Amino acid sequence: MKKYTNKILIITAIVLVLGLVIGYTIDFQTGYRSGRIKYEKIEKDSTKTLTFGSLKELDAYVDSVETSQKTSPEENKTSSNNQSETSHQ
């Protein structure tokens, strides 16, 4: 019986994998047909290139990004306190 143990385990593993693949395939097909799963085409080149005509335009863009990402004054105080504490260690 020992010489058949590995064959039985391999066959069992193959049957389990096939069962999972078939089960997920059926689930996907029924979900797609019922509308639960929807296909949405993704644009491959979704990155957009920024072009600026001059350094002034670039500076204006950088300033607008910096002002939109600023933190509140309370957060600035706590972060400056943390930095001073760590710099003395």
N, C-alpha and C positions, 0 to 999 in steps of 0.2 A: 504493500500500500504506500510505502514511502516514495517510491519512484513516480507515482502518479500525483503526488501532492503539488509539486510545482506546476504541472500541466493543469490541474484543477484550478489553482490560484490564478494562473495566466488567463485561462478561459473565463473565469469569473470576472476578472478585471476588464477583459475585452467586452463582455456582455454588459457590464455596468456602464462602461464608457459609451457603448452604442446606445444603450437605453437613455442615458443623459442627453446625448446628441439628438436623438430622435425626439425626446420630450421637449427640449428647448426649441427645436425646429417647429414642432407642432404648436407650441405656445407662441412663438414669434409669428407664425403664419396666421393663427386665429386672432392674435392681437392686432396685426397689421390690417387684416380684413375687417375687423370690427371698428377700427379707428382708434384703438387704444395706443397703438404705436404709429407714429407718423414719420414719414421721410421728409427731411428738410435738407435741401441742397446747400452745402457750405461752399462759399467762395474760396478758392484755393489761395489766391493772393489777397488776403484780407488786410494786409499791412498797407498803410497809405504813406506816401512820401510827402514830406513837408518841404515846400520850396519857398525861399524868401528872396525878394529882389534886392534887399540891402540889409546892412547890419542893423539899421533902425527897426526894420520889420521884425528881425530876429529878436532884438532886445524887447520889443513890445510883446512878442509872443512869450518870451521867457518870463517877463514881469506878470503877464496874465496867468501863467501857469503857477508861478510862485504865490501869487495872492490867492489863488483858488485853493491852494494846499496848505495855507498857514494854519497853525493851531491856535487855540484860545490862549489868552495871556496866563491863565492858571496853569495850563500844561507847560508853557514856557518856563514859568517859575520853578516848577518841580523838576523839569529836565535840567535846568541850569544848576539847581542844588545838587542833583545827582552827579553831574559832571564835576563839580568842585569837590565833592566828597571822594570820588574815585581818583581824582588827580593827585590828592594828597597821600594816597596809600603807597 
